[in-house]
Amino acid sequence: MTAVTDENQGNGTAAGGGPQEGEAPGKDDGRWDDGLIARRAAAVDGSGGTDSAGGESRTRGRGRSRTGSASASASAAVSAADEDDVRPQAEAYVPSGGPLPTRLDALRELVGLSRARLDRDTLTEAGRVLDEAAARQRLSSRHTVVAIAGATGSGKSTLFNALAGAQISDTGLRRPTTSQPIACSWTDGAAGLLDRLAIPGRLRRRPHPGPAASDEALQGLVLVDLPDHDSAATAHRDQVDRVLALVDAVIWVVDPEKYADAALHERYLRPLAGHAEVTFVVLNQIDRLPGEAAELVLDDLRRLLDEDGMALGEHGEPGATVMSLSALTGDGVPELRELVGRFVQDRTAATRRLSADVDAAAARLRPVYVAEGRPGLGERAREEFTDRLAEAVGAAAAGQAAEREWRRNAGRACGTPWLRLWRWYESRGLPGSLDRMGQALTPPEEELTARQRVEQAVRIVADDAADGLPAPWAQAVREAAFTGAKGLPEALDELAVKAGAGPAKGSGKSSGKKAGKSSGKSSDKTSETSSGTAAGASHGGGRAGSAGRGGPATGVALGGRPAKPPRPKWWPAAVLVQASMTLIQIFGGLWLLGQIIGVLEPGLVTPALIMLAGVVGGPLVEWSCAAAIRGPARRYGQDAERRLREAAAACGRARVLDPVSAELVRYREVRERYAAVTEFSTTGR
């Protein structure tokens, strides 16, 4: 027996036959066209064969000899079809109330957010799952597409015919027997599903009217017989792989000889272990095994499936169905038909298949979304980055220079004239002066340049932020940090120039050329963040990048305007006292000189005491002022260091930390989407 093509496929006739007698040409009302069924049925009844060519020829001969009764036979067949006819099912997908729609939406958002960070190959499988899910949901949910797959000689076509109750798929010793997928649909409305499987109309069948066709449990079943998955023909294997990716469930048929075949387990069963709930594994040809050998082979098959990671549906637990039967003798076929019937009537196979596909796609994406530990940019990393930038811009040296400037101004105001002359001599930088000796103590080649300090700071903070992240996101974080840091040394040069210290040593080319260019580029960008924070902060500056020593302070504020350390209110009084001490020294000296040359009356004690009071009082006043300004000078230097440090931190935050934080926020967002995809996993992946 065989069956005819599916309804409304453009043929309107049986495969290999035209319109039968008693039927209007072109008539296609969804009923079975039983012309070929009648011929095959007569062949089976007359010869007892199933697929013999000679039997079919004899059947056709007898069919031609009974032309007088053809019209009556056709009318009777149509009447029988009317009794068994099932109304066409609606081609609409009934949305499930489960978590699958939410997971698909999350996966779609995940792919969209990741396209700019992950390569196309990584997202290919997830995109395919979304496309196939959308395609399946547009089609009938009242049908369940079940494929029968197996190796050469496993008997899958025989089992296909046994379930259909008709000789639909050819069987025999010649290999390969099945070269293209053949479909058998129990009810109408599966045309869209078969179009999706690319099964042509000539290979679409309906079961023979009988117990198999009228079985209520199988209403909605679309059974597909596949070519051999181990076929020598590459095109056959490609057909198997293509259809297996689209069907709702699969029945794997194995035989006692090839049930442990590595090609089956490594290429199909192991990768599809997450699809256990939509998988049937059938040990066929048990009639060839003597005694208890069938149970032993079945137990070994269960062991192999367990090693493949496929859950077994035993004791009421969800998983793959494993059973044994003989498609040739029919032993176990009713049990399989009953299991498939319950499976079809449950109408959740498509949802389970799509959910398993989402699980598989999520498992493949896990290495690019799941981080080790808790990656991020903590306060400690931010503070260390700020410290390194402050060191690169010479904030500590600038603070020390500002403190020295305060003290120098105090010394100029409150110091003795003789000490000022000595300091003026030292400031000329003559050979042997203390400044020259101090400069010779630190060879320039041993100092770490500011550019190197900045690059090291950026590299360290990028590594801290990317630590534990999956490779693509760690790379994105590093790229964000390094891209933002391209103009950072020049921007810090601008801060150093505004602080009056000159450009950071080694951080760029000469300040005269570089500052003029970068002030129009990087300074415009950083002034909004750094100068906005530190503008108007007046302090002296040290030489940036040389924390060990500070250059001559010029007292320039970050805003570029000349600034001098503020003078305490008591400075005029101290200056007046120091001037008085100087005048006393001069008065005493002139008195002594007048006595020596005889202009004044002798009396050395009084002028000597007056002069001594001026000589001692001047340094005493200067020492007192130095002690009094020690605290304010230190605070002034600390304030200058803080302002330059904040300016450098604002510049680094705007250029490096904010882009890095944005990448981390993006990663956390996709991580949340990935968690939503895996939240309701049906496979535990």
C-alpha positions as CSV (number, residue, x, y, z in Angstrom):
1,M,0.0,0.0,0.0
2,T,1.1,3.6,-0.6
3,A,-0.4,7.0,-0.2
4,V,-0.9,10.1,-2.3
5,T,0.5,13.6,-2.2
6,D,-0.6,16.1,0.5
7,E,-3.5,18.4,-0.1
8,N,-3.4,21.7,-2.0
9,Q,0.2,21.2,-3.2
10,G,-0.4,22.1,-6.8
11,N,-0.6,18.5,-8.0
12,G,-4.1,17.6,-6.9
13,T,-3.3,14.0,-7.9
14,A,-1.5,10.9,-6.7
15,A,2.2,10.7,-7.3
16,G,2.5,9.0,-10.7
17,G,-1.2,9.1,-11.5
18,G,-3.8,11.5,-13.0
19,P,-7.5,12.2,-12.1
20,Q,-9.5,9.0,-11.6
21,E,-12.7,8.1,-13.2
22,G,-15.8,9.5,-11.6
23,E,-13.8,12.6,-10.4
24,A,-14.0,15.9,-12.2
25,P,-10.6,17.0,-13.6
26,G,-8.8,19.4,-11.4
27,K,-11.0,18.7,-8.4
28,D,-9.2,19.3,-5.2
29,D,-11.4,19.6,-2.1
30,G,-8.9,18.5,0.5
31,R,-10.0,14.8,0.3
32,W,-7.7,11.9,-0.3
33,D,-7.2,11.0,-4.0
34,D,-7.3,7.3,-3.6
35,G,-6.6,6.2,-7.2
36,L,-3.1,5.0,-6.5
37,I,-4.2,3.6,-3.2
38,A,-6.7,1.4,-4.8
39,R,-4.2,0.1,-7.3
40,R,-1.6,-0.6,-4.6
41,A,-4.2,-2.1,-2.3
42,A,-5.3,-4.5,-5.1
43,A,-1.6,-5.4,-5.6
44,V,-1.2,-6.2,-2.0
45,D,-4.4,-8.2,-1.8
46,G,-3.6,-10.1,-4.9
47,S,0.0,-10.9,-4.4
48,G,0.6,-10.4,-0.7
49,G,3.7,-8.3,-1.5
50,T,4.5,-4.9,-0.3
51,D,6.7,-3.2,-2.9
52,S,7.2,-5.8,-5.6
53,A,7.4,-4.3,-9.1
54,G,5.7,-7.4,-10.6
55,G,2.9,-7.2,-8.1
56,E,2.3,-3.6,-9.0
57,S,2.2,-4.5,-12.7
58,R,-0.4,-7.2,-12.1
59,T,-2.4,-4.8,-10.0
60,R,-2.4,-2.2,-12.8
61,G,-3.5,-5.0,-15.2
62,R,-6.4,-6.0,-13.1
63,G,-7.3,-2.4,-12.7
64,R,-7.5,-2.0,-16.5
65,S,-9.6,-5.1,-16.8
66,R,-12.2,-3.7,-14.4
67,T,-12.8,-0.5,-16.3
68,G,-16.5,-1.1,-16.2
69,S,-16.6,-0.8,-12.4
70,A,-14.0,2.0,-12.1
71,S,-16.6,4.7,-11.6
72,A,-18.4,2.8,-8.8
73,S,-15.0,2.1,-7.1
74,A,-14.1,5.8,-7.2
75,S,-17.5,6.8,-5.8
76,A,-17.1,4.4,-3.0
77,A,-13.6,5.6,-2.2
78,V,-14.8,9.2,-2.1
79,S,-17.6,8.2,0.3
80,A,-15.1,6.5,2.6
81,A,-12.8,9.5,2.4
82,D,-15.8,11.7,3.4
83,E,-16.3,9.6,6.5
84,D,-12.6,9.8,7.5
85,D,-12.0,13.3,6.3
86,V,-10.5,15.7,8.8
87,R,-11.2,19.4,8.3
88,P,-8.0,21.5,7.5
89,Q,-6.2,22.9,10.4
90,A,-5.6,26.6,10.6
91,E,-2.1,27.6,9.6
92,A,-1.5,29.7,12.7
93,Y,0.8,29.3,15.6
94,V,-0.8,29.3,19.0
95,P,1.5,31.3,21.3
96,S,2.5,29.3,24.4
97,G,2.1,30.9,27.8
98,G,5.5,29.6,28.9
99,P,8.8,31.5,29.1
100,L,9.9,30.8,25.5
101,P,8.7,34.2,24.1
102,T,10.5,36.0,26.9
103,R,13.7,34.0,26.3
104,L,13.5,34.7,22.5
105,D,13.1,38.4,23.1
106,A,16.0,38.4,25.5
107,L,18.1,36.5,23.0
108,R,17.2,39.0,20.2
109,E,18.1,41.9,22.4
110,L,21.4,40.2,23.4
111,V,22.4,39.7,19.8
112,G,21.5,43.3,19.0
113,L,23.6,44.7,21.8
114,S,26.5,42.4,21.0
115,R,26.9,43.0,17.2
116,A,29.4,45.9,17.8
117,R,31.5,43.8,20.1
118,L,31.4,40.2,18.9
119,D,32.3,38.9,15.5
120,R,29.6,37.7,13.1
121,D,30.6,34.0,13.4
122,T,30.1,34.0,17.1
123,L,26.5,35.3,16.7
124,T,25.7,33.1,13.7
125,E,24.1,30.3,15.6
126,A,22.0,32.6,17.8
127,G,20.8,34.4,14.7
128,R,19.9,31.1,13.1
129,V,17.9,30.1,16.1
130,L,16.0,33.4,16.1
131,D,15.2,33.1,12.4
132,E,14.1,29.5,12.7
133,A,12.0,30.2,15.8
134,A,10.3,33.1,14.0
135,A,9.7,30.9,10.9
136,R,8.2,28.1,13.1
137,Q,6.0,30.4,15.1
138,R,4.4,31.7,11.9
139,L,3.3,28.1,11.0
140,S,0.8,25.7,12.5
141,S,1.2,24.7,16.1
142,R,-1.4,22.0,15.7
143,H,1.1,19.9,13.8
144,T,4.1,18.1,15.1
145,V,6.9,17.4,12.6
146,V,8.7,14.2,13.6
147,A,11.7,12.9,11.5
148,I,12.8,9.3,11.4
149,A,16.6,9.2,11.1
150,G,19.0,6.3,11.1
151,A,22.0,4.6,9.5
152,T,22.1,2.5,6.4
153,G,20.2,-0.7,6.9
154,S,18.8,0.2,10.3
155,G,15.2,-0.2,9.1
156,K,14.0,3.3,9.5
157,S,12.0,3.2,6.2
158,T,10.3,0.0,7.3
159,L,9.4,1.7,10.6
160,F,8.2,4.7,8.7
161,N,5.8,2.5,6.7
162,A,4.7,0.6,9.8
163,L,3.7,3.8,11.5
164,A,2.0,5.2,8.4
165,G,0.2,1.9,7.8
166,A,1.2,2.1,4.1
167,Q,4.1,1.3,1.9
168,I,5.1,4.9,1.4
169,S,8.9,4.8,1.6
170,D,10.8,2.2,-0.5
171,T,12.6,-0.5,1.3
172,G,15.0,-3.1,0.0
173,L,18.6,-4.4,0.0
174,R,19.9,-1.8,-2.5
175,R,21.7,1.1,-0.7
176,P,20.9,3.9,-0.3
177,T,17.2,3.2,-0.6
178,T,16.0,6.6,0.6
179,S,17.6,9.4,-1.4
180,Q,15.3,12.3,-0.5
181,P,13.0,13.1,2.5
182,I,9.5,11.8,2.2
183,A,6.7,13.2,4.3
184,C,3.4,11.7,5.5
185,S,0.8,14.0,7.0
186,W,-2.2,12.7,9.0
187,T,-4.2,16.0,8.7
188,D,-4.5,19.0,6.5
189,G,-2.8,22.3,7.0
190,A,0.8,21.2,7.1
191,A,1.7,22.6,3.7
192,G,3.7,25.5,5.2
193,L,5.7,23.2,7.4
194,L,6.5,21.0,4.5
195,D,7.5,24.0,2.4
196,R,9.8,25.0,5.2
197,L,11.4,21.5,5.0
198,A,11.7,22.0,1.2
199,I,9.9,18.7,0.6
200,P,8.4,18.8,-2.9
201,G,4.8,18.0,-3.6
202,R,5.6,14.7,-5.3
203,L,7.1,13.4,-2.0
204,R,4.2,14.4,0.3
205,R,1.9,11.6,1.2
206,R,-1.2,10.8,3.3
207,P,-1.6,7.5,5.1
208,H,-3.9,4.8,3.7
209,P,-7.4,4.9,5.1
210,G,-7.4,2.5,7.9
211,P,-6.5,2.1,11.6
212,A,-3.3,4.2,11.2
213,A,-5.1,7.0,9.4
214,S,-8.0,7.1,11.7
215,D,-6.0,7.0,14.9
216,E,-7.1,10.1,16.8
217,A,-3.8,10.3,18.7
218,L,-1.8,10.7,15.4
219,Q,-4.0,13.6,14.1
220,G,-1.6,16.5,13.6
221,L,1.5,14.3,13.0
222,V,3.8,15.0,10.1
223,L,6.2,12.1,9.8
224,V,9.4,12.5,7.7
225,D,11.6,9.7,6.5
226,L,15.2,10.9,6.0
227,P,18.1,9.5,4.0
228,D,20.8,7.6,5.7
229,H,22.9,9.9,7.9
230,D,26.0,7.7,7.1
231,S,25.3,7.6,3.4
232,A,28.3,7.6,1.0
233,A,26.5,10.4,-0.9
234,T,27.4,13.8,0.6
235,A,24.1,15.2,-0.7
236,H,22.2,12.7,1.4
237,R,24.0,13.7,4.6
238,D,23.5,17.3,3.9
239,Q,19.7,16.6,3.5
240,V,19.7,14.9,6.9
241,D,21.6,17.8,8.6
242,R,19.3,20.4,7.1
243,V,16.0,18.7,8.0
244,L,17.1,17.8,11.5
245,A,17.7,21.4,12.2
246,L,14.0,22.2,11.4
247,V,11.9,19.4,12.7
248,D,10.1,19.4,16.0
249,A,11.3,15.9,17.1
250,V,13.3,13.0,15.8
251,I,13.2,9.3,16.1
252,W,16.6,7.7,15.9
253,V,16.5,4.2,14.6
254,V,19.5,2.0,15.5
255,D,20.2,-1.6,14.9
256,P,22.1,-4.2,17.0
257,E,25.2,-3.8,14.8
258,K,25.5,0.0,14.6
259,Y,23.9,1.3,17.8
260,A,27.4,2.2,19.1
261,D,28.6,3.8,15.9
262,A,30.9,6.7,16.7
263,A,29.6,8.7,13.7
264,L,26.1,8.6,15.2
265,H,27.1,9.5,18.7
266,E,29.8,12.1,18.0
267,R,28.0,13.9,15.2
268,Y,24.4,13.8,16.3
269,L,23.5,12.3,19.7
270,R,26.1,14.1,21.7
271,P,25.7,17.6,20.1
272,L,21.9,17.1,20.4
273,A,22.0,15.9,24.0
274,G,20.1,19.1,25.1
275,H,17.2,18.0,22.9
276,A,16.5,14.9,24.9
277,E,12.8,15.8,25.5
278,V,12.1,15.7,21.7
279,T,14.2,12.6,21.0
280,F,13.2,9.0,20.6
281,V,15.9,6.4,20.3
282,V,14.6,3.1,19.0
283,L,16.5,-0.2,18.9
284,N,15.2,-1.9,15.8
285,Q,15.5,-5.5,14.6
286,I,15.3,-7.1,18.0
287,D,13.9,-10.1,16.2
288,R,17.5,-10.9,15.2
289,L,18.6,-11.1,18.8
290,P,18.2,-14.3,20.7
291,G,16.9,-14.6,24.3
292,E,17.8,-11.7,26.6
293,A,20.3,-10.3,24.2
294,A,17.9,-7.5,23.3
295,E,17.7,-6.3,26.9
296,L,21.5,-6.4,27.2
297,V,21.9,-4.3,24.0
298,L,19.2,-1.9,25.1
299,D,21.0,-1.4,28.5
300,D,24.3,-0.8,26.7
301,L,22.5,1.7,24.4
302,R,21.2,3.6,27.5
303,R,24.8,3.6,28.9
304,L,26.1,5.2,25.7
305,L,23.4,7.8,25.7
306,D,24.2,8.6,29.3
307,E,27.9,9.1,28.3
308,D,26.7,11.4,25.5
309,G,25.1,13.6,28.2
310,M,21.6,12.8,27.0
311,A,19.0,12.6,29.8
312,L,16.8,9.5,29.7
313,G,13.1,9.9,30.3
314,E,12.8,7.2,33.0
315,H,10.7,7.1,36.1
316,G,8.6,10.0,35.0
317,E,11.5,12.3,34.5
318,P,11.8,14.4,31.3
319,G,14.3,13.1,28.8
320,A,14.7,10.9,25.7
321,T,12.5,7.9,25.1
322,V,14.5,4.7,24.6
323,M,12.8,1.5,23.6
324,S,13.2,-1.6,21.4
325,L,11.0,-3.0,18.7
326,S,11.0,-4.9,15.4
327,A,9.5,-2.9,12.5
328,L,9.5,-6.0,10.3
329,T,7.5,-8.2,12.7
330,G,5.5,-5.4,14.3
331,D,6.7,-6.2,17.8
332,G,6.8,-3.0,19.8
333,V,5.4,-0.8,17.0
334,P,2.0,-0.2,18.7
335,E,3.8,0.9,21.8
336,L,5.8,3.4,19.8
337,R,2.7,4.6,18.0
338,E,1.0,5.2,21.3
339,L,4.0,7.1,22.7
340,V,4.2,9.2,19.5
341,G,0.5,9.8,19.7
342,R,0.7,11.2,23.2
343,F,3.6,13.2,22.2
344,V,1.8,14.7,19.3
345,Q,-1.4,15.5,21.2
346,D,0.6,17.3,23.9
347,R,1.3,19.9,21.2
348,T,4.4,21.2,23.0
349,A,7.0,19.6,20.8
350,A,7.7,22.8,18.8
351,T,8.0,24.8,21.9
352,R,10.3,22.3,23.5
353,R,12.5,22.1,20.4
354,L,12.8,25.8,20.2
355,S,13.6,26.1,23.9
356,A,16.3,23.4,23.5
357,D,17.7,25.4,20.5
358,V,17.9,28.5,22.7
359,D,19.7,26.5,25.4
360,A,22.2,25.2,22.8
361,A,22.8,28.7,21.4
362,A,23.2,30.1,25.0
363,A,25.6,27.3,25.9
364,R,27.8,28.2,22.9
365,L,27.7,31.9,23.8
366,R,28.5,31.3,27.5
367,P,32.3,31.8,27.1
368,V,31.8,35.3,25.6
369,Y,29.3,36.5,28.3
370,V,30.0,34.8,31.6
371,A,32.9,36.4,33.5
372,E,35.1,34.9,36.2
373,G,34.6,36.7,39.5
374,R,33.2,40.2,39.7
375,P,34.9,42.4,37.0
376,G,34.6,46.1,37.2
377,L,36.4,49.3,38.2
378,G,36.6,49.7,41.9
379,E,37.4,52.7,44.0
380,R,40.9,51.4,44.7
381,A,41.7,51.1,41.0
382,R,40.3,54.6,40.4
383,E,42.4,56.1,43.2
384,E,45.6,54.3,42.0
385,F,44.9,55.7,38.5
386,T,44.5,59.2,39.9
387,D,47.8,58.8,41.9
388,R,49.7,57.7,38.8
389,L,48.3,60.7,36.8
390,A,49.2,63.0,39.6
391,E,52.7,61.6,39.6
392,A,52.9,62.0,35.9
393,V,51.8,65.6,35.9
394,G,54.1,66.4,38.8
395,A,51.4,67.4,41.3
396,A,53.6,66.6,44.3
397,A,56.5,68.6,42.8
398,A,54.1,71.5,42.1
399,G,52.9,71.5,45.7
400,Q,56.4,71.5,47.0
401,A,57.3,74.4,44.6
402,A,54.2,76.3,45.8
403,E,55.3,75.8,49.4
404,R,58.8,77.0,48.5
405,E,57.4,80.0,46.7
406,W,55.4,80.9,49.8
407,R,58.5,80.7,51.9
408,R,60.6,82.6,49.4
409,N,58.1,85.4,49.4
410,A,58.1,85.4,53.2
411,G,61.9,85.5,53.2
412,R,61.9,88.4,50.8
413,A,59.4,90.3,52.9
414,C,60.8,89.4,56.4
415,G,64.4,88.5,55.7
416,T,67.5,90.6,56.5
417,P,69.0,92.5,53.6
418,W,72.3,90.6,53.9
419,L,70.5,87.2,53.5
420,R,68.7,88.5,50.5
421,L,72.0,89.4,48.8
422,W,73.2,85.9,49.5
423,R,70.1,84.3,48.0
424,W,70.3,86.6,45.0
425,Y,73.9,85.3,44.5
426,E,72.6,81.7,44.7
427,S,69.8,82.4,42.3
428,R,72.3,83.3,39.6
429,G,73.2,79.6,39.4
430,L,77.0,80.2,39.6
431,P,79.3,77.1,39.7
432,G,79.3,75.6,43.1
433,S,75.9,76.9,44.1
434,L,73.5,74.6,45.9
435,D,71.0,74.6,43.1
436,R,73.6,73.3,40.6
437,M,74.7,70.7,43.1
438,G,71.1,69.5,43.6
439,Q,70.5,69.2,39.9
440,A,73.6,67.1,39.5
441,L,72.4,64.6,42.0
442,T,69.6,63.2,39.8
443,P,70.7,62.1,36.3
444,P,67.9,62.8,33.8
445,E,68.3,59.4,32.1
446,E,67.2,57.7,35.3
447,E,63.9,59.6,35.5
448,L,60.7,57.9,34.3
449,T,59.2,60.2,31.7
450,A,55.7,61.5,32.1
451,R,54.5,59.8,28.9
452,Q,55.7,56.5,30.2
453,R,53.9,57.1,33.5
454,V,50.7,57.9,31.7
455,E,50.9,54.9,29.4
456,Q,51.6,52.7,32.4
457,A,48.7,54.2,34.4
458,V,46.3,53.6,31.5
459,R,47.5,50.0,30.9
460,I,47.2,49.1,34.6
461,V,43.7,50.6,35.0
462,A,42.6,48.9,31.7
463,D,43.9,45.5,32.9
464,D,42.2,46.0,36.3
465,A,38.9,46.8,34.6
466,A,39.2,43.9,32.1
467,D,40.3,41.4,34.7
468,G,38.0,38.4,34.6
469,L,35.9,39.6,31.6
470,P,35.4,37.3,28.6
471,A,37.9,38.0,25.9
472,P,35.8,40.1,23.5
473,W,34.6,42.4,26.3
474,A,38.1,42.6,27.9
475,Q,39.4,43.7,24.5
476,A,36.6,46.3,24.1
477,V,37.5,47.7,27.5
478,R,41.2,48.0,26.7
479,E,40.5,49.6,23.3
480,A,38.2,52.2,25.0
481,A,41.0,53.0,27.5
482,F,43.8,53.2,24.9
483,T,41.7,55.2,22.5
484,G,40.8,57.8,25.1
485,A,44.4,57.9,26.3
486,K,45.8,59.0,22.9
487,G,45.7,62.7,23.8
488,L,46.1,62.3,27.5
489,P,49.8,63.1,27.8
490,E,49.4,66.3,25.8
491,A,46.4,67.2,27.9
492,L,48.4,66.8,31.0
493,D,51.1,68.9,29.4
494,E,48.5,71.7,29.1
495,L,47.8,71.3,32.8
496,A,51.5,71.5,33.6
497,V,51.9,74.6,31.5
498,K,48.9,76.2,33.1
499,A,50.4,75.3,36.5
500,G,53.6,77.2,35.5
501,A,55.8,74.2,35.5
502,G,56.4,73.8,31.8
503,P,55.6,70.7,29.8
504,A,56.0,67.3,31.4
505,K,59.4,66.0,30.7
506,G,59.3,63.4,27.8
507,S,55.5,63.6,27.6
508,G,55.5,65.3,24.2
509,K,57.6,67.5,21.9
510,S,58.6,71.0,22.8
511,S,56.0,72.9,24.6
512,G,56.3,75.9,22.3
513,K,55.1,73.9,19.3
514,K,53.0,71.1,21.0
515,A,51.2,73.3,23.4
516,G,50.1,75.7,20.7
517,K,48.6,72.8,18.7
518,S,47.2,70.8,21.6
519,S,45.7,73.8,23.3
520,G,43.4,74.1,20.3
521,K,42.5,70.4,20.4
522,S,43.0,68.6,23.6
523,S,42.8,71.7,25.8
524,D,39.4,72.5,24.4
525,K,38.3,69.0,25.4
526,T,39.9,68.9,28.8
527,S,39.3,72.5,29.8
528,E,35.6,71.7,30.2
529,T,36.3,68.9,32.6
530,S,39.7,69.7,34.2
531,S,39.9,73.5,34.0
532,G,36.3,73.7,35.0
533,T,37.3,71.9,38.2
534,A,40.6,73.6,38.8
535,A,40.3,76.9,37.0
536,G,41.3,79.8,39.3
537,A,43.3,77.5,41.6
538,S,46.5,79.5,42.0
539,H,49.6,77.6,42.9
540,G,53.2,77.3,41.9
541,G,54.4,74.4,39.8
542,G,57.2,71.9,39.8
543,R,58.6,70.3,36.7
544,A,56.0,67.7,35.7
545,G,57.2,64.2,35.6
546,S,60.1,65.0,38.0
547,A,58.6,64.5,41.4
548,G,62.0,64.4,43.0
549,R,62.7,68.0,42.2
550,G,60.8,71.1,41.3
551,G,61.7,73.8,38.8
552,P,61.6,77.5,39.6
553,A,58.1,78.4,40.4
554,T,56.5,81.2,38.5
555,G,53.3,81.4,40.4
556,V,50.8,80.8,37.5
557,A,47.2,79.6,38.1
558,L,45.5,76.9,36.1
559,G,43.6,79.6,34.3
560,G,46.8,81.0,32.9
561,R,46.8,84.3,34.9
562,P,49.8,85.3,37.0
563,A,49.2,84.6,40.7
564,K,51.2,85.3,43.8
565,P,50.9,83.6,47.1
566,P,48.6,85.6,49.4
567,R,50.3,87.5,52.2
568,P,49.1,87.2,55.8
569,K,47.8,90.3,57.5
570,W,50.8,90.3,59.9
571,W,53.3,90.5,57.2
572,P,53.4,94.4,57.1
573,A,54.1,94.5,60.8
574,A,56.9,92.0,60.4
575,V,58.3,94.0,57.5
576,L,58.2,97.1,59.7
577,V,59.9,95.4,62.5
578,Q,62.6,94.0,60.2
579,A,63.1,97.5,58.7
580,S,63.4,98.8,62.2
581,M,66.0,96.3,63.0
582,T,67.9,97.2,59.9
583,L,67.7,100.9,60.8
584,I,68.9,100.2,64.3
585,Q,71.9,98.3,62.9
586,I,72.7,101.2,60.6
587,F,72.2,103.8,63.4
588,G,74.5,101.8,65.7
589,G,77.1,101.4,63.0
590,L,77.1,105.1,62.2
591,W,77.4,106.0,65.8
592,L,80.4,103.7,66.2
593,L,81.9,105.1,63.1
594,G,81.5,108.6,64.3
595,Q,83.2,107.8,67.5
596,I,86.0,106.1,65.7
597,I,86.7,109.1,63.4
598,G,86.3,111.5,66.4
599,V,83.1,113.2,65.2
600,L,81.2,112.0,68.3
601,E,82.2,111.7,71.9
602,P,83.7,108.3,72.8
603,G,81.3,105.8,74.4
604,L,81.4,102.4,72.7
605,V,79.0,100.5,74.9
606,T,75.8,102.2,74.0
607,P,76.2,102.2,70.1
608,A,77.6,98.7,70.3
609,L,74.5,97.5,72.2
610,I,72.2,99.3,69.8
611,M,74.0,97.7,66.8
612,L,74.0,94.3,68.4
613,A,70.3,94.6,69.0
614,G,69.7,95.2,65.4
615,V,72.1,92.4,64.3
616,V,70.4,89.9,66.6
617,G,66.9,91.2,66.1
618,G,66.9,91.0,62.3
619,P,67.6,87.2,62.1
620,L,65.3,86.7,65.1
621,V,62.4,88.4,63.3
622,E,63.2,86.4,60.2
623,W,63.3,83.1,62.2
624,S,60.0,84.0,63.9
625,C,58.4,84.7,60.6
626,A,59.7,81.5,59.1
627,A,58.2,79.6,62.0
628,A,54.9,81.4,61.7
629,I,54.6,80.7,57.9
630,R,55.5,77.1,58.1
631,G,52.0,75.9,58.6
632,P,50.3,78.2,56.0
633,A,53.1,77.5,53.5
634,R,52.5,73.7,53.9
635,R,48.7,74.2,53.5
636,Y,49.2,76.3,50.5
637,G,51.5,73.7,48.9
638,Q,49.0,70.9,49.7
639,D,46.2,73.0,48.2
640,A,48.2,73.5,45.1
641,E,48.9,69.8,44.8
642,R,45.3,68.9,45.4
643,R,44.1,71.3,42.7
644,L,46.5,70.0,40.1
645,R,45.7,66.4,41.2
646,E,42.0,67.1,40.8
647,A,42.5,68.6,37.4
648,A,44.6,65.6,36.2
649,A,42.0,63.3,37.7
650,A,39.2,65.0,35.9
651,C,41.2,64.8,32.6
652,G,41.9,61.1,33.1
653,R,38.3,60.5,34.1
654,A,36.9,62.1,31.0
655,R,39.3,60.5,28.6
656,V,39.8,57.0,30.1
657,L,37.6,56.1,33.1
658,D,34.3,57.2,31.6
659,P,34.8,55.2,28.3
660,V,35.9,52.2,30.3
661,S,32.9,52.5,32.6
662,A,30.6,52.8,29.6
663,E,32.0,49.5,28.3
664,L,31.5,47.9,31.6
665,V,27.9,49.1,31.8
666,R,27.3,47.7,28.3
667,Y,28.7,44.4,29.4
668,R,26.5,44.3,32.5
669,E,23.5,45.0,30.3
670,V,24.3,42.1,27.9
671,R,25.1,39.9,30.9
672,E,21.6,40.6,32.3
673,R,20.1,39.7,28.9
674,Y,22.1,36.5,28.8
675,A,20.8,35.6,32.3
676,A,17.3,36.2,31.0
677,V,18.0,33.8,28.1
678,T,19.3,31.1,30.5
679,E,16.9,31.7,33.3
680,F,14.3,29.1,32.2
681,S,16.6,26.6,30.6
682,T,15.0,23.3,30.0
683,T,18.3,21.4,29.7
684,G,20.2,22.8,32.7
685,R,22.8,24.5,30.5
